[in-house]
Amino acid sequence: MSERQGSGATGGNSKTSGRPDASKKSQEVPAEDFDIDMDAPETEKAAVAIQSQFRKFQTKKKTDSKS
């Protein structure tokens, strides 16, 4: 669950040459279904922690842009 799946330039697929990439097919990640228990207390704690860090990030980003 710690892997991030990106797309486009953020995922490292920013080749600009006009030729098709033969190794592209071997790098594709198949879609996976994750079975996450949304009622589990650990899930709720993780969600609260992520939201808290994101709010701190947004506040810092907002104050840095004003400076």
mmCIF file as Biopython writes it, N, C-alpha, C and O atoms, coordinates in Angstrom:
data_model
#
loop_
_atom_site.group_PDB
_atom_site.id
_atom_site.type_symbol
_atom_site.label_atom_id
_atom_site.label_alt_id
_atom_site.label_comp_id
_atom_site.label_asym_id
_atom_site.label_entity_id
_atom_site.label_seq_id
_atom_site.pdbx_PDB_ins_code
_atom_site.Cartn_x
_atom_site.Cartn_y
_atom_site.Cartn_z
_atom_site.occupancy
_atom_site.B_iso_or_equiv
_atom_site.auth_seq_id
_atom_site.auth_asym_id
_atom_site.pdbx_PDB_model_num
ATOM 1   N N  . MET A ? 1  ? 0.791   -1.193 0.000   1.0 0.0 1  A 1 
ATOM 2   C CA . MET A ? 1  ? 0.000   0.000  0.000   1.0 0.0 1  A 1 
ATOM 3   C C  . MET A ? 1  ? 0.833   1.255  0.000   1.0 0.0 1  A 1 
ATOM 4   O O  . MET A ? 1  ? 0.284   2.346  -0.159  1.0 0.0 1  A 1 
ATOM 5   N N  . SER A ? 2  ? 2.128   1.150  0.171   1.0 0.0 2  A 1 
ATOM 6   C CA . SER A ? 2  ? 2.956   2.338  0.230   1.0 0.0 2  A 1 
ATOM 7   C C  . SER A ? 2  ? 3.423   2.797  -1.146  1.0 0.0 2  A 1 
ATOM 8   O O  . SER A ? 2  ? 4.153   3.783  -1.242  1.0 0.0 2  A 1 
ATOM 9   N N  . GLU A ? 3  ? 3.026   2.113  -2.208  1.0 0.0 3  A 1 
ATOM 10  C CA . GLU A ? 3  ? 3.442   2.520  -3.548  1.0 0.0 3  A 1 
ATOM 11  C C  . GLU A ? 3  ? 2.516   3.601  -4.068  1.0 0.0 3  A 1 
ATOM 12  O O  . GLU A ? 3  ? 1.302   3.553  -3.869  1.0 0.0 3  A 1 
ATOM 13  N N  . ARG A ? 4  ? 3.110   4.576  -4.738  1.0 0.0 4  A 1 
ATOM 14  C CA . ARG A ? 4  ? 2.321   5.617  -5.386  1.0 0.0 4  A 1 
ATOM 15  C C  . ARG A ? 4  ? 2.290   5.341  -6.864  1.0 0.0 4  A 1 
ATOM 16  O O  . ARG A ? 4  ? 3.319   5.034  -7.466  1.0 0.0 4  A 1 
ATOM 17  N N  . GLN A ? 5  ? 1.145   5.444  -7.442  1.0 0.0 5  A 1 
ATOM 18  C CA . GLN A ? 5  ? 1.025   5.262  -8.869  1.0 0.0 5  A 1 
ATOM 19  C C  . GLN A ? 5  ? 0.808   6.619  -9.503  1.0 0.0 5  A 1 
ATOM 20  O O  . GLN A ? 5  ? -0.173  7.302  -9.207  1.0 0.0 5  A 1 
ATOM 21  N N  . GLY A ? 6  ? 1.719   7.008  -10.371 1.0 0.0 6  A 1 
ATOM 22  C CA . GLY A ? 6  ? 1.626   8.295  -11.019 1.0 0.0 6  A 1 
ATOM 23  C C  . GLY A ? 6  ? 1.301   8.137  -12.483 1.0 0.0 6  A 1 
ATOM 24  O O  . GLY A ? 6  ? 1.324   7.034  -13.028 1.0 0.0 6  A 1 
ATOM 25  N N  . SER A ? 7  ? 0.998   9.249  -13.108 1.0 0.0 7  A 1 
ATOM 26  C CA . SER A ? 7  ? 0.746   9.222  -14.535 1.0 0.0 7  A 1 
ATOM 27  C C  . SER A ? 7  ? 1.345   10.472 -15.148 1.0 0.0 7  A 1 
ATOM 28  O O  . SER A ? 7  ? 1.496   11.499 -14.486 1.0 0.0 7  A 1 
ATOM 29  N N  . GLY A ? 8  ? 1.677   10.369 -16.409 1.0 0.0 8  A 1 
ATOM 30  C CA . GLY A ? 8  ? 2.219   11.522 -17.112 1.0 0.0 8  A 1 
ATOM 31  C C  . GLY A ? 8  ? 3.606   11.885 -16.638 1.0 0.0 8  A 1 
ATOM 32  O O  . GLY A ? 8  ? 4.407   11.011 -16.308 1.0 0.0 8  A 1 
ATOM 33  N N  . ALA A ? 9  ? 3.890   13.175 -16.606 1.0 0.0 9  A 1 
ATOM 34  C CA . ALA A ? 9  ? 5.217   13.649 -16.242 1.0 0.0 9  A 1 
ATOM 35  C C  . ALA A ? 9  ? 5.551   13.353 -14.790 1.0 0.0 9  A 1 
ATOM 36  O O  . ALA A ? 9  ? 6.719   13.157 -14.454 1.0 0.0 9  A 1 
ATOM 37  N N  . THR A ? 10 ? 4.554   13.317 -13.930 1.0 0.0 10 A 1 
ATOM 38  C CA . THR A ? 10 ? 4.829   13.052 -12.527 1.0 0.0 10 A 1 
ATOM 39  C C  . THR A ? 10 ? 5.180   11.599 -12.292 1.0 0.0 10 A 1 
ATOM 40  O O  . THR A ? 10 ? 5.812   11.276 -11.286 1.0 0.0 10 A 1 
ATOM 41  N N  . GLY A ? 11 ? 4.793   10.724 -13.184 1.0 0.0 11 A 1 
ATOM 42  C CA . GLY A ? 11 ? 5.094   9.310  -13.038 1.0 0.0 11 A 1 
ATOM 43  C C  . GLY A ? 11 ? 6.372   8.909  -13.736 1.0 0.0 11 A 1 
ATOM 44  O O  . GLY A ? 11 ? 6.729   7.731  -13.736 1.0 0.0 11 A 1 
ATOM 45  N N  . GLY A ? 12 ? 7.073   9.862  -14.334 1.0 0.0 12 A 1 
ATOM 46  C CA . GLY A ? 12 ? 8.316   9.562  -15.002 1.0 0.0 12 A 1 
ATOM 47  C C  . GLY A ? 12 ? 8.139   9.169  -16.456 1.0 0.0 12 A 1 
ATOM 48  O O  . GLY A ? 12 ? 9.091   8.696  -17.076 1.0 0.0 12 A 1 
ATOM 49  N N  . ASN A ? 13 ? 6.966   9.348  -17.016 1.0 0.0 13 A 1 
ATOM 50  C CA . ASN A ? 13 ? 6.717   8.996  -18.415 1.0 0.0 13 A 1 
ATOM 51  C C  . ASN A ? 13 ? 6.686   10.252 -19.264 1.0 0.0 13 A 1 
ATOM 52  O O  . ASN A ? 13 ? 5.701   10.509 -19.956 1.0 0.0 13 A 1 
ATOM 53  N N  . SER A ? 14 ? 7.751   11.037 -19.218 1.0 0.0 14 A 1 
ATOM 54  C CA . SER A ? 14 ? 7.754   12.314 -19.922 1.0 0.0 14 A 1 
ATOM 55  C C  . SER A ? 14 ? 8.643   12.276 -21.155 1.0 0.0 14 A 1 
ATOM 56  O O  . SER A ? 14 ? 9.328   13.256 -21.451 1.0 0.0 14 A 1 
ATOM 57  N N  . LYS A ? 15 ? 8.644   11.170 -21.873 1.0 0.0 15 A 1 
ATOM 58  C CA . LYS A ? 15 ? 9.442   11.090 -23.094 1.0 0.0 15 A 1 
ATOM 59  C C  . LYS A ? 15 ? 8.787   11.939 -24.177 1.0 0.0 15 A 1 
ATOM 60  O O  . LYS A ? 15 ? 7.574   11.880 -24.376 1.0 0.0 15 A 1 
ATOM 61  N N  . THR A ? 16 ? 9.594   12.722 -24.868 1.0 0.0 16 A 1 
ATOM 62  C CA . THR A ? 16 ? 9.030   13.611 -25.870 1.0 0.0 16 A 1 
ATOM 63  C C  . THR A ? 16 ? 9.387   13.197 -27.289 1.0 0.0 16 A 1 
ATOM 64  O O  . THR A ? 16 ? 8.975   13.857 -28.242 1.0 0.0 16 A 1 
ATOM 65  N N  . SER A ? 17 ? 10.146  12.117 -27.450 1.0 0.0 17 A 1 
ATOM 66  C CA . SER A ? 17 ? 10.485  11.695 -28.796 1.0 0.0 17 A 1 
ATOM 67  C C  . SER A ? 17 ? 9.254   11.102 -29.466 1.0 0.0 17 A 1 
ATOM 68  O O  . SER A ? 17 ? 8.365   10.590 -28.785 1.0 0.0 17 A 1 
ATOM 69  N N  . GLY A ? 18 ? 9.194   11.164 -30.781 1.0 0.0 18 A 1 
ATOM 70  C CA . GLY A ? 18 ? 8.037   10.708 -31.521 1.0 0.0 18 A 1 
ATOM 71  C C  . GLY A ? 18 ? 7.957   9.204  -31.688 1.0 0.0 18 A 1 
ATOM 72  O O  . GLY A ? 18 ? 6.965   8.702  -32.216 1.0 0.0 18 A 1 
ATOM 73  N N  . ARG A ? 19 ? 8.966   8.473  -31.256 1.0 0.0 19 A 1 
ATOM 74  C CA . ARG A ? 19 ? 8.950   7.034  -31.477 1.0 0.0 19 A 1 
ATOM 75  C C  . ARG A ? 19 ? 8.237   6.304  -30.337 1.0 0.0 19 A 1 
ATOM 76  O O  . ARG A ? 19 ? 8.288   6.733  -29.185 1.0 0.0 19 A 1 
ATOM 77  N N  . PRO A ? 20 ? 7.579   5.208  -30.670 1.0 0.0 20 A 1 
ATOM 78  C CA . PRO A ? 20 ? 6.924   4.426  -29.619 1.0 0.0 20 A 1 
ATOM 79  C C  . PRO A ? 20 ? 7.950   3.732  -28.747 1.0 0.0 20 A 1 
ATOM 80  O O  . PRO A ? 20 ? 8.997   3.305  -29.233 1.0 0.0 20 A 1 
ATOM 81  N N  . ASP A ? 21 ? 7.660   3.619  -27.475 1.0 0.0 21 A 1 
ATOM 82  C CA . ASP A ? 21 ? 8.562   3.013  -26.516 1.0 0.0 21 A 1 
ATOM 83  C C  . ASP A ? 21 ? 8.217   1.526  -26.374 1.0 0.0 21 A 1 
ATOM 84  O O  . ASP A ? 21 ? 7.135   1.185  -25.896 1.0 0.0 21 A 1 
ATOM 85  N N  . ALA A ? 22 ? 9.119   0.654  -26.781 1.0 0.0 22 A 1 
ATOM 86  C CA . ALA A ? 22 ? 8.870   -0.780 -26.753 1.0 0.0 22 A 1 
ATOM 87  C C  . ALA A ? 22 ? 8.813   -1.317 -25.332 1.0 0.0 22 A 1 
ATOM 88  O O  . ALA A ? 22 ? 8.121   -2.303 -25.079 1.0 0.0 22 A 1 
ATOM 89  N N  . SER A ? 23 ? 9.520   -0.697 -24.402 1.0 0.0 23 A 1 
ATOM 90  C CA . SER A ? 23 ? 9.528   -1.187 -23.025 1.0 0.0 23 A 1 
ATOM 91  C C  . SER A ? 23 ? 8.339   -0.668 -22.219 1.0 0.0 23 A 1 
ATOM 92  O O  . SER A ? 23 ? 8.194   -1.021 -21.048 1.0 0.0 23 A 1 
ATOM 93  N N  . LYS A ? 24 ? 7.499   0.151  -22.813 1.0 0.0 24 A 1 
ATOM 94  C CA . LYS A ? 24 ? 6.377   0.742  -22.105 1.0 0.0 24 A 1 
ATOM 95  C C  . LYS A ? 24 ? 5.382   -0.328 -21.633 1.0 0.0 24 A 1 
ATOM 96  O O  . LYS A ? 24 ? 4.824   -0.224 -20.541 1.0 0.0 24 A 1 
ATOM 97  N N  . LYS A ? 25 ? 5.170   -1.344 -22.457 1.0 0.0 25 A 1 
ATOM 98  C CA . LYS A ? 25 ? 4.218   -2.384 -22.099 1.0 0.0 25 A 1 
ATOM 99  C C  . LYS A ? 25 ? 4.675   -3.170 -20.882 1.0 0.0 25 A 1 
ATOM 100 O O  . LYS A ? 25 ? 3.846   -3.586 -20.073 1.0 0.0 25 A 1 
ATOM 101 N N  . SER A ? 26 ? 5.964   -3.380 -20.737 1.0 0.0 26 A 1 
ATOM 102 C CA . SER A ? 26 ? 6.457   -4.136 -19.589 1.0 0.0 26 A 1 
ATOM 103 C C  . SER A ? 26 ? 6.427   -3.319 -18.308 1.0 0.0 26 A 1 
ATOM 104 O O  . SER A ? 26 ? 6.509   -3.891 -17.221 1.0 0.0 26 A 1 
ATOM 105 N N  . GLN A ? 27 ? 6.312   -1.993 -18.403 1.0 0.0 27 A 1 
ATOM 106 C CA . GLN A ? 27 ? 6.308   -1.142 -17.222 1.0 0.0 27 A 1 
ATOM 107 C C  . GLN A ? 27 ? 4.908   -0.849 -16.710 1.0 0.0 27 A 1 
ATOM 108 O O  . GLN A ? 27 ? 4.770   -0.265 -15.635 1.0 0.0 27 A 1 
ATOM 109 N N  . GLU A ? 28 ? 3.867   -1.229 -17.435 1.0 0.0 28 A 1 
ATOM 110 C CA . GLU A ? 28 ? 2.511   -0.938 -17.013 1.0 0.0 28 A 1 
ATOM 111 C C  . GLU A ? 28 ? 2.167   -1.718 -15.754 1.0 0.0 28 A 1 
ATOM 112 O O  . GLU A ? 28 ? 2.494   -2.898 -15.626 1.0 0.0 28 A 1 
ATOM 113 N N  . VAL A ? 29 ? 1.511   -1.045 -14.840 1.0 0.0 29 A 1 
ATOM 114 C CA . VAL A ? 29 ? 1.120   -1.678 -13.589 1.0 0.0 29 A 1 
ATOM 115 C C  . VAL A ? 29 ? -0.357  -2.040 -13.694 1.0 0.0 29 A 1 
ATOM 116 O O  . VAL A ? 29 ? -1.184  -1.173 -13.972 1.0 0.0 29 A 1 
ATOM 117 N N  . PRO A ? 30 ? -0.697  -3.300 -13.478 1.0 0.0 30 A 1 
ATOM 118 C CA . PRO A ? 30 ? -2.109  -3.672 -13.566 1.0 0.0 30 A 1 
ATOM 119 C C  . PRO A ? 30 ? -2.911  -3.049 -12.423 1.0 0.0 30 A 1 
ATOM 120 O O  . PRO A ? 30 ? -2.404  -2.863 -11.317 1.0 0.0 30 A 1 
ATOM 121 N N  . ALA A ? 31 ? -4.144  -2.739 -12.710 1.0 0.0 31 A 1 
ATOM 122 C CA . ALA A ? 31 ? -5.003  -2.165 -11.677 1.0 0.0 31 A 1 
ATOM 123 C C  . ALA A ? 31 ? -5.286  -3.220 -10.619 1.0 0.0 31 A 1 
ATOM 124 O O  . ALA A ? 31 ? -5.581  -4.372 -10.938 1.0 0.0 31 A 1 
ATOM 125 N N  . GLU A ? 32 ? -5.194  -2.817 -9.366  1.0 0.0 32 A 1 
ATOM 126 C CA . GLU A ? 32 ? -5.434  -3.733 -8.263  1.0 0.0 32 A 1 
ATOM 127 C C  . GLU A ? 32 ? -6.572  -3.210 -7.412  1.0 0.0 32 A 1 
ATOM 128 O O  . GLU A ? 32 ? -6.727  -2.002 -7.231  1.0 0.0 32 A 1 
ATOM 129 N N  . ASP A ? 33 ? -7.362  -4.127 -6.896  1.0 0.0 33 A 1 
ATOM 130 C CA . ASP A ? 33 ? -8.415  -3.753 -5.969  1.0 0.0 33 A 1 
ATOM 131 C C  . ASP A ? 33 ? -7.883  -3.902 -4.556  1.0 0.0 33 A 1 
ATOM 132 O O  . ASP A ? 33 ? -7.298  -4.928 -4.209  1.0 0.0 33 A 1 
ATOM 133 N N  . PHE A ? 34 ? -8.085  -2.887 -3.751  1.0 0.0 34 A 1 
ATOM 134 C CA . PHE A ? 34 ? -7.649  -2.927 -2.370  1.0 0.0 34 A 1 
ATOM 135 C C  . PHE A ? 34 ? -8.872  -3.097 -1.482  1.0 0.0 34 A 1 
ATOM 136 O O  . PHE A ? 34 ? -9.859  -2.373 -1.614  1.0 0.0 34 A 1 
ATOM 137 N N  . ASP A ? 35 ? -8.794  -4.044 -0.597  1.0 0.0 35 A 1 
ATOM 138 C CA . ASP A ? 35 ? -9.886  -4.280 0.332   1.0 0.0 35 A 1 
ATOM 139 C C  . ASP A ? 35 ? -9.539  -3.616 1.652   1.0 0.0 35 A 1 
ATOM 140 O O  . ASP A ? 35 ? -8.839  -4.191 2.485   1.0 0.0 35 A 1 
ATOM 141 N N  . ILE A ? 36 ? -10.036 -2.403 1.835   1.0 0.0 36 A 1 
ATOM 142 C CA . ILE A ? 36 ? -9.741  -1.640 3.036   1.0 0.0 36 A 1 
ATOM 143 C C  . ILE A ? 36 ? -11.005 -1.562 3.884   1.0 0.0 36 A 1 
ATOM 144 O O  . ILE A ? 36 ? -12.061 -1.145 3.408   1.0 0.0 36 A 1 
ATOM 145 N N  . ASP A ? 37 ? -10.885 -1.966 5.136   1.0 0.0 37 A 1 
ATOM 146 C CA . ASP A ? 37 ? -12.008 -1.898 6.058   1.0 0.0 37 A 1 
ATOM 147 C C  . ASP A ? 37 ? -12.147 -0.460 6.540   1.0 0.0 37 A 1 
ATOM 148 O O  . ASP A ? 37 ? -11.360 0.011  7.361   1.0 0.0 37 A 1 
ATOM 149 N N  . MET A ? 38 ? -13.149 0.226  6.025   1.0 0.0 38 A 1 
ATOM 150 C CA . MET A ? 38 ? -13.326 1.633  6.355   1.0 0.0 38 A 1 
ATOM 151 C C  . MET A ? 38 ? -13.847 1.846  7.777   1.0 0.0 38 A 1 
ATOM 152 O O  . MET A ? 38 ? -13.839 2.972  8.273   1.0 0.0 38 A 1 
ATOM 153 N N  . ASP A ? 39 ? -14.293 0.792  8.426   1.0 0.0 39 A 1 
ATOM 154 C CA . ASP A ? 39 ? -14.802 0.911  9.784   1.0 0.0 39 A 1 
ATOM 155 C C  . ASP A ? 39 ? -13.750 0.568  10.836  1.0 0.0 39 A 1 
ATOM 156 O O  . ASP A ? 39 ? -14.007 0.697  12.032  1.0 0.0 39 A 1 
ATOM 157 N N  . ALA A ? 40 ? -12.580 0.138  10.405  1.0 0.0 40 A 1 
ATOM 158 C CA . ALA A ? 40 ? -11.530 -0.249 11.348  1.0 0.0 40 A 1 
ATOM 159 C C  . ALA A ? 40 ? -10.970 0.992  12.046  1.0 0.0 40 A 1 
ATOM 160 O O  . ALA A ? 40 ? -10.801 2.031  11.409  1.0 0.0 40 A 1 
ATOM 161 N N  . PRO A ? 41 ? -10.683 0.896  13.337  1.0 0.0 41 A 1 
ATOM 162 C CA . PRO A ? 41 ? -10.135 2.056  14.052  1.0 0.0 41 A 1 
ATOM 163 C C  . PRO A ? 41 ? -8.770  2.490  13.519  1.0 0.0 41 A 1 
ATOM 164 O O  . PRO A ? 41 ? -8.446  3.677  13.547  1.0 0.0 41 A 1 
ATOM 165 N N  . GLU A ? 42 ? -7.969  1.543  13.035  1.0 0.0 42 A 1 
ATOM 166 C CA . GLU A ? 42 ? -6.654  1.896  12.472  1.0 0.0 42 A 1 
ATOM 167 C C  . GLU A ? 42 ? -6.807  2.747  11.224  1.0 0.0 42 A 1 
ATOM 168 O O  . GLU A ? 42 ? -6.021  3.666  10.994  1.0 0.0 42 A 1 
ATOM 169 N N  . THR A ? 43 ? -7.825  2.443  10.410  1.0 0.0 43 A 1 
ATOM 170 C CA . THR A ? 43 ? -8.077  3.215  9.195   1.0 0.0 43 A 1 
ATOM 171 C C  . THR A ? 43 ? -8.467  4.642  9.546   1.0 0.0 43 A 1 
ATOM 172 O O  . THR A ? 43 ? -8.015  5.595  8.913   1.0 0.0 43 A 1 
ATOM 173 N N  . GLU A ? 44 ? -9.309  4.778  10.560  1.0 0.0 44 A 1 
ATOM 174 C CA . GLU A ? 44 ? -9.731  6.105  10.980  1.0 0.0 44 A 1 
ATOM 175 C C  . GLU A ? 44 ? -8.553  6.913  11.522  1.0 0.0 44 A 1 
ATOM 176 O O  . GLU A ? 44 ? -8.430  8.103  11.231  1.0 0.0 44 A 1 
ATOM 177 N N  . LYS A ? 45 ? -7.692  6.272  12.306  1.0 0.0 45 A 1 
ATOM 178 C CA . LYS A ? 45 ? -6.513  6.964  12.844  1.0 0.0 45 A 1 
ATOM 179 C C  . LYS A ? 45 ? -5.587  7.407  11.713  1.0 0.0 45 A 1 
ATOM 180 O O  . LYS A ? 45 ? -5.046  8.513  11.740  1.0 0.0 45 A 1 
ATOM 181 N N  . ALA A ? 46 ? -5.412  6.545  10.731  1.0 0.0 46 A 1 
ATOM 182 C CA . ALA A ? 46 ? -4.554  6.888  9.597   1.0 0.0 46 A 1 
ATOM 183 C C  . ALA A ? 46 ? -5.135  8.054  8.812   1.0 0.0 46 A 1 
ATOM 184 O O  . ALA A ? 46 ? -4.403  8.955  8.401   1.0 0.0 46 A 1 
ATOM 185 N N  . ALA A ? 47 ? -6.443  8.044  8.601   1.0 0.0 47 A 1 
ATOM 186 C CA . ALA A ? 47 ? -7.088  9.129  7.857   1.0 0.0 47 A 1 
ATOM 187 C C  . ALA A ? 47 ? -6.935  10.455 8.584   1.0 0.0 47 A 1 
ATOM 188 O O  . ALA A ? 47 ? -6.663  11.480 7.960   1.0 0.0 47 A 1 
ATOM 189 N N  . VAL A ? 48 ? -7.109  10.438 9.892   1.0 0.0 48 A 1 
ATOM 190 C CA . VAL A ? 48 ? -6.962  11.670 10.691  1.0 0.0 48 A 1 
ATOM 191 C C  . VAL A ? 48 ? -5.526  12.187 10.612  1.0 0.0 48 A 1 
ATOM 192 O O  . VAL A ? 48 ? -5.301  13.390 10.486  1.0 0.0 48 A 1 
ATOM 193 N N  . ALA A ? 49 ? -4.561  11.275 10.687  1.0 0.0 49 A 1 
ATOM 194 C CA . ALA A ? 49 ? -3.154  11.679 10.610  1.0 0.0 49 A 1 
ATOM 195 C C  . ALA A ? 49 ? -2.824  12.283 9.252   1.0 0.0 49 A 1 
ATOM 196 O O  . ALA A ? 49 ? -2.128  13.295 9.175   1.0 0.0 49 A 1 
ATOM 197 N N  . ILE A ? 50 ? -3.319  11.671 8.182   1.0 0.0 50 A 1 
ATOM 198 C CA . ILE A ? 50 ? -3.064  12.188 6.829   1.0 0.0 50 A 1 
ATOM 199 C C  . ILE A ? 50 ? -3.707  13.555 6.663   1.0 0.0 50 A 1 
ATOM 200 O O  . ILE A ? 50 ? -3.081  14.473 6.132   1.0 0.0 50 A 1 
ATOM 201 N N  . GLN A ? 51 ? -4.944  13.700 7.108   1.0 0.0 51 A 1 
ATOM 202 C CA . GLN A ? 51 ? -5.629  14.986 6.987   1.0 0.0 51 A 1 
ATOM 203 C C  . GLN A ? 51 ? -4.922  16.080 7.781   1.0 0.0 51 A 1 
ATOM 204 O O  . GLN A ? 51 ? -4.830  17.222 7.331   1.0 0.0 51 A 1 
ATOM 205 N N  . SER A ? 52 ? -4.431  15.728 8.949   1.0 0.0 52 A 1 
ATOM 206 C CA . SER A ? 52 ? -3.726  16.697 9.780   1.0 0.0 52 A 1 
ATOM 207 C C  . SER A ? 52 ? -2.460  17.196 9.094   1.0 0.0 52 A 1 
ATOM 208 O O  . SER A ? 52 ? -2.194  18.397 9.060   1.0 0.0 52 A 1 
ATOM 209 N N  . GLN A ? 53 ? -1.687  16.267 8.550   1.0 0.0 53 A 1 
ATOM 210 C CA . GLN A ? 53 ? -0.461  16.650 7.858   1.0 0.0 53 A 1 
ATOM 211 C C  . GLN A ? 53 ? -0.766  17.488 6.613   1.0 0.0 53 A 1 
ATOM 212 O O  . GLN A ? 53 ? -0.041  18.432 6.301   1.0 0.0 53 A 1 
ATOM 213 N N  . PHE A ? 54 ? -1.846  17.135 5.906   1.0 0.0 54 A 1 
ATOM 214 C CA . PHE A ? 54 ? -2.202  17.897 4.713   1.0 0.0 54 A 1 
ATOM 215 C C  . PHE A ? 54 ? -2.613  19.318 5.082   1.0 0.0 54 A 1 
ATOM 216 O O  . PHE A ? 54 ? -2.260  20.267 4.382   1.0 0.0 54 A 1 
ATOM 217 N N  . ARG A ? 55 ? -3.353  19.469 6.169   1.0 0.0 55 A 1 
ATOM 218 C CA . ARG A ? 55 ? -3.748  20.815 6.609   1.0 0.0 55 A 1 
ATOM 219 C C  . ARG A ? 55 ? -2.534  21.649 6.982   1.0 0.0 55 A 1 
ATOM 220 O O  . ARG A ? 55 ? -2.470  22.837 6.667   1.0 0.0 55 A 1 
ATOM 221 N N  . LYS A ? 56 ? -1.568  21.023 7.657   1.0 0.0 56 A 1 
ATOM 222 C CA . LYS A ? 56 ? -0.330  21.732 8.001   1.0 0.0 56 A 1 
ATOM 223 C C  . LYS A ? 56 ? 0.403   22.166 6.734   1.0 0.0 56 A 1 
ATOM 224 O O  . LYS A ? 56 ? 0.918   23.282 6.657   1.0 0.0 56 A 1 
ATOM 225 N N  . PHE A ? 57 ? 0.447   21.276 5.745   1.0 0.0 57 A 1 
ATOM 226 C CA . PHE A ? 57 ? 1.098   21.582 4.471   1.0 0.0 57 A 1 
ATOM 227 C C  . PHE A ? 57 ? 0.403   22.758 3.785   1.0 0.0 57 A 1 
ATOM 228 O O  . PHE A ? 57 ? 1.062   23.672 3.290   1.0 0.0 57 A 1 
ATOM 229 N N  . GLN A ? 58 ? -0.936  22.729 3.759   1.0 0.0 58 A 1 
ATOM 230 C CA . GLN A ? 58 ? -1.678  23.808 3.113   1.0 0.0 58 A 1 
ATOM 231 C C  . GLN A ? 58 ? -1.442  25.141 3.817   1.0 0.0 58 A 1 
ATOM 232 O O  . GLN A ? 58 ? -1.296  26.174 3.163   1.0 0.0 58 A 1 
ATOM 233 N N  . THR A ? 59 ? -1.403  25.120 5.147   1.0 0.0 59 A 1 
ATOM 234 C CA . THR A ? 59 ? -1.161  26.346 5.910   1.0 0.0 59 A 1 
ATOM 235 C C  . THR A ? 59 ? 0.229   26.890 5.619   1.0 0.0 59 A 1 
ATOM 236 O O  . THR A ? 59 ? 0.400   28.091 5.409   1.0 0.0 59 A 1 
ATOM 237 N N  . LYS A ? 60 ? 1.221   26.006 5.606   1.0 0.0 60 A 1 
ATOM 238 C CA . LYS A ? 60 ? 2.592   26.431 5.322   1.0 0.0 60 A 1 
ATOM 239 C C  . LYS A ? 60 ? 2.711   26.966 3.901   1.0 0.0 60 A 1 
ATOM 240 O O  . LYS A ? 60 ? 3.381   27.972 3.666   1.0 0.0 60 A 1 
ATOM 241 N N  . LYS A ? 61 ? 2.068   26.300 2.963   1.0 0.0 61 A 1 
ATOM 242 C CA . LYS A ? 61 ? 2.099   26.733 1.566   1.0 0.0 61 A 1 
ATOM 243 C C  . LYS A ? 61 ? 1.458   28.125 1.427   1.0 0.0 61 A 1 
ATOM 244 O O  . LYS A ? 61 ? 1.950   28.977 0.687   1.0 0.0 61 A 1 
ATOM 245 N N  . LYS A ? 62 ? 0.377   28.329 2.138   1.0 0.0 62 A 1 
ATOM 246 C CA . LYS A ? 62 ? -0.325  29.612 2.071   1.0 0.0 62 A 1 
ATOM 247 C C  . LYS A ? 62 ? 0.542   30.735 2.661   1.0 0.0 62 A 1 
ATOM 248 O O  . LYS A ? 62 ? 0.610   31.824 2.090   1.0 0.0 62 A 1 
ATOM 249 N N  . THR A ? 63 ? 1.197   30.479 3.789   1.0 0.0 63 A 1 
ATOM 250 C CA . THR A ? 63 ? 2.018   31.516 4.420   1.0 0.0 63 A 1 
ATOM 251 C C  . THR A ? 63 ? 3.307   31.766 3.654   1.0 0.0 63 A 1 
ATOM 252 O O  . THR A ? 63 ? 3.805   32.891 3.634   1.0 0.0 63 A 1 
ATOM 253 N N  . ASP A ? 64 ? 3.861   30.719 3.015   1.0 0.0 64 A 1 
ATOM 254 C CA . ASP A ? 64 ? 5.080   30.896 2.227   1.0 0.0 64 A 1 
ATOM 255 C C  . ASP A ? 64 ? 4.828   31.733 0.971   1.0 0.0 64 A 1 
ATOM 256 O O  . ASP A ? 64 ? 5.693   32.507 0.561   1.0 0.0 64 A 1 
ATOM 257 N N  . SER A ? 65 ? 3.664   31.585 0.366   1.0 0.0 65 A 1 
ATOM 258 C CA . SER A ? 65 ? 3.384   32.329 -0.855  1.0 0.0 65 A 1 
ATOM 259 C C  . SER A ? 65 ? 3.130   33.809 -0.570  1.0 0.0 65 A 1 
ATOM 260 O O  . SER A ? 65 ? 3.318   34.645 -1.454  1.0 0.0 65 A 1 
ATOM 261 N N  . LYS A ? 66 ? 2.706   34.145 0.650   1.0 0.0 66 A 1 
ATOM 262 C CA . LYS A ? 66 ? 2.473   35.541 1.007   1.0 0.0 66 A 1 
ATOM 263 C C  . LYS A ? 66 ? 3.770   36.264 1.330   1.0 0.0 66 A 1 
ATOM 264 O O  . LYS A ? 66 ? 3.837   37.487 1.206   1.0 0.0 66 A 1 
ATOM 265 N N  . SER A ? 67 ? 4.788   35.547 1.737   1.0 0.0 67 A 1 
ATOM 266 C CA . SER A ? 67 ? 6.060   36.161 2.151   1.0 0.0 67 A 1 
ATOM 267 C C  . SER A ? 67 ? 6.855   36.671 0.985   1.0 0.0 67 A 1 
ATOM 268 O O  . SER A ? 67 ? 7.945   37.212 1.170   1.0 0.0 67 A 1 
#
